[in-house]
Amino acid sequence: MTRSEFLLSTQRALLGFITANVRSVSGNIEGQTISIRYIIDGEIDEATREELSCASTEVIAVMDADWSFEEQFIRLDAPTRLRGQTLPLLAYERFEPAQ
């Protein structure tokens, strides 16, 4: 999977799954492993985890069988800055006015 394929499939998969508490969705491709990191504002409840895992499933569906996948859910409450917390391939970042 290329960088462009990852970003397009992730952004397409996120349609309908982004809620107000999702601050960022980013990823990384290393070797044959794709990682996706969800940064959440506030408690990461089971409903949020399940919804975003559905989006992850859509990304997995377009991957070749020989790739592995990992997802990470990180709580990072606003106004803590996202800088340094996201993975290199940024698929989504919510607007947060500068403090």
C-alpha positions as CSV (number, residue, x, y, z in Angstrom):
1,M,0.0,0.0,0.0
2,T,1.4,3.4,-0.9
3,R,1.1,6.6,1.0
4,S,-1.6,7.9,-1.3
5,E,-3.6,4.7,-1.1
6,F,-3.4,4.7,2.6
7,L,-4.6,8.3,2.9
8,L,-7.4,7.9,0.4
9,S,-8.7,4.7,1.9
10,T,-8.5,6.0,5.4
11,Q,-10.3,9.3,4.6
12,R,-13.0,7.4,2.8
13,A,-13.3,4.9,5.7
14,L,-13.7,7.8,8.2
15,L,-16.8,9.2,6.5
16,G,-19.6,9.0,9.0
17,F,-17.4,7.9,11.8
18,I,-15.8,11.1,13.0
19,T,-17.4,12.5,16.1
20,A,-16.7,15.6,18.1
21,N,-14.2,13.9,20.4
22,V,-11.9,12.7,17.6
23,R,-9.0,15.1,17.5
24,S,-6.7,13.3,15.0
25,V,-6.4,10.2,12.8
26,S,-2.9,9.4,11.5
27,G,-1.0,6.4,10.2
28,N,2.3,4.9,9.3
29,I,3.5,2.4,6.8
30,E,6.6,0.5,7.8
31,G,7.6,-2.6,5.9
32,Q,4.5,-4.7,5.6
33,T,2.8,-3.1,8.6
34,I,0.2,-0.3,8.6
35,S,-0.5,1.5,11.8
36,I,-3.4,3.8,12.5
37,R,-3.6,6.1,15.5
38,Y,-6.8,7.7,16.8
39,I,-6.3,10.6,19.2
40,I,-9.4,11.2,21.3
41,D,-10.4,14.1,23.5
42,G,-11.8,12.7,26.7
43,E,-12.6,9.2,27.8
44,I,-12.3,6.6,25.1
45,D,-15.6,4.7,25.6
46,E,-16.5,1.4,24.1
47,A,-18.9,3.1,21.5
48,T,-16.1,5.3,20.2
49,R,-13.7,2.5,20.0
50,E,-16.2,0.3,18.1
51,E,-17.1,3.1,15.7
52,L,-13.5,3.8,14.8
53,S,-12.7,0.1,14.6
54,C,-15.4,-0.1,11.9
55,A,-13.5,2.6,10.0
56,S,-10.3,0.6,10.5
57,T,-12.0,-2.5,9.1
58,E,-12.7,-0.6,5.9
59,V,-9.0,0.3,5.6
60,I,-8.1,-3.4,6.2
61,A,-10.5,-4.5,3.5
62,V,-8.4,-2.8,0.8
63,M,-5.0,-4.1,2.0
64,D,-3.3,-7.1,0.5
65,A,-3.4,-10.2,2.6
66,D,0.3,-10.2,3.3
67,W,0.1,-6.9,5.3
68,S,-0.4,-6.6,9.0
69,F,-2.4,-3.9,10.8
70,E,-2.4,-2.3,14.2
71,E,-4.6,0.4,15.6
72,Q,-3.9,2.6,18.6
73,F,-6.4,4.6,20.7
74,I,-4.8,7.5,22.6
75,R,-6.4,9.9,25.0
76,L,-5.0,13.4,24.7
77,D,-7.3,16.0,26.0
78,A,-7.5,19.5,24.5
79,P,-5.9,22.0,24.8
80,T,-2.8,19.7,24.9
81,R,-1.1,20.2,21.5
82,L,-1.1,17.4,19.0
83,R,2.4,18.1,17.8
84,G,4.6,15.1,18.2
85,Q,1.7,12.8,19.0
86,T,0.5,11.9,15.5
87,L,2.0,9.4,13.1
88,P,3.6,10.7,9.9
89,L,0.6,10.2,7.6
90,L,-2.1,12.6,8.8
91,A,-5.6,11.6,7.5
92,Y,-7.7,13.9,9.7
93,E,-7.2,16.6,12.3
94,R,-10.0,18.7,13.7
95,F,-9.9,22.4,13.9
96,E,-8.8,23.7,17.3
97,P,-8.3,27.5,17.7
98,A,-4.9,28.5,19.0
99,Q,-5.0,29.2,22.7
